[in-house]
């Protein structure tokens, strides 16, 4: 699968509080929502999401494949 270099930007907002005013549960809920929206937007275009874990960068593709990025 070819990676495209043009990022997909999410527009978020609408929160009634800043992150500094949120409880840990509210921050977790917001993060989960942002991740879900990022996956929906990227996967609907056949694009991966990128994430880091243990100092390595990975791509998660719509078909569920997760590969380490070099």
N, C-alpha and C positions, 0 to 999 in steps of 0.2 A: 504494500500500500504506500502510495506516495504521500509524504507530508507536505502540506501547503504552509507557507510562511506567513500568510495574512491572518492575523488574529481575528477572532470573533469577540466583539465587545458586548458585555452585558450592561444594560442600564438598570441600576437598582436604585432604590430609594423608597420613600413612602414610610420609612420607619418613624415611629413617633418619638423614639429616644435615640441618643447617640450611643455608640458602643460603650462609652465610658459610664453611661447611666444604666446599662442593661445588667441583669443578673447573669450568672453563668448559664442558666437554663435558656434564657432568652438569646444569648450569644450562640449557644449550640443550635438552637432552633433556626436562627438566621443563617448560620453557616450551612446547615443541612438544606435549607431552601435555596441558597445561592448555588450550592453544588448541584442540586436537582435541576435548576434552571440552566446551568452551564452545560450539563450533560444533554438535556433536551435540545438545546439550541445547536450544539456541536454535532450530536449524533443525528439530528434530523438532516444535516448537511453532509453526512458521511465522514465527518471529521473527528479526530480524537480529542480527548482532554488530556492535559499534561499535569502530572503531579510529582512531587518529590517525596522520597521515603528513604531513610537511612543514608542520606547524602547522594542518592542516585535519582535520576529523572526518568519517569516512565510515561508511556502513552497508553491510554485506555481507549480502545476502538469500539464502535457501535456493536460489533459482533461479540464483544466480551473479551477479546484478546488484549492482554497487557504485555507490552514489550519494553525492555530497557532502551532508552535513547542514548546514543553515543555522542 
